[in-house]
Every structure is written in structure tokens, then in C-alpha cells.
Amino acid sequence: MGQTGHSHDGDLTYPSEGEIIFCEMAISLDAIDRRLLEELQLDADRSNVELARLVGLSPAATLHRVRRLKESGIVRGVVARLDSTTAGFPLQVYVAVTLQRHDDNSHRRFAAAVMAMPEVISADWVTGETDALLMVVAREVAELQRVLVRLSTRGGAARVTTLLRLEELKPASPLPLAASPA
């Protein structure tokens, strides 16, 4: 069975049976906040003056709102998205991992192993038959093989299933902030 959550200090937590976990936003978003977030998701490299023009606020008010959105945790960071192949990593592989054991020590061991591997560019705990889903990049098959071996030997994986990414179907997309829940 996969993980359902983790605490802020990195320790895994397990809800009691039947417990449902909900997440609430720390701040409420108005139409201008949503518009700012939409614009930042499309191009976070824009100047504050350009953002202000797009949302109809003064540059000072826009800067204040962006800071508030960052401090609230809604904006976790502003980064550049790189093309893996062009950057020298032609192999992109999804890796589904099932752990040998399902206790706190095993989960911490696996998490530490994953965090120590720069080839693992994203990782999530998931539910179902698989415990974790990773995105791994590699320059060549031998490098990928070393990562897979480390997941088993250092991470405690019982089963590792790889899915070779052939082609991007849809790039990472902005959150649909303007859409209302049905």
C-alpha cells in the first residue's frame, strides 16, 4: 500500500482507516490573484511592470500581491523548465517502485536514497500496488541501469517497473485557476 501523506519535517504519516485528508488554501484568492497566478504560470520571467499592466494594478500593488502569494506557499518557486534531450539526457523514464517493506524506517530509507540521486528529477508517493512513481533522466542505458540497481540495493525496492517516455503528449500545464468546480 502506498503513502498518503507526509509531515512538514519529512516523516511519513499514515491516516487512520477511513480518514480522508483535505487541504485548505491558507489565503483566499480574488480575481486579480488568480489572474496574476495564471500569468506567472505562463511566463514567470516577465517584469513586474508588465505583470502590473496585464492585471490592471500599479507596479507596487502587483509586487505586494506576488510577495503575498509567495509567502503563502501558493507560489513555491520560480524556475526555468529545461528540455531534457537538448540538455543531454535523451533517456527519460517513469519508474514505478514497490517497496519490500512498509514501515517508517523503510520509507525513510527509500526517500533518502531517492533524494541522493540527481538522476531522479521528481518523485511522488502514490497509492495502489505501486508505492512511488519517479521520473528518471539518464545520458545512456548504463547510467539508467545504475539508478535502478541503487533503488533496489540502497532504497529497498522489491519491484521496479520502468516505462520509457517516448514523446511528450502534453507539456506541464498551468493549474486551471479560472475554471469553477463542477
Secondary structure by P-SEA (a helix, b strand, c coil): ccccccccccbbbbccccbbbbbbbcccccaaaaaaaaaaaacccccaaaaaaaacccaaaaaaaaaaaaaaccccbbbbbbccccccccbbbbbbbbbccccaaaaaaaaaaaaacccccbbbbbcccccbbbbbbbccaaaaaaaaaaaaacccccbbbbbbbccccccccccccccccc
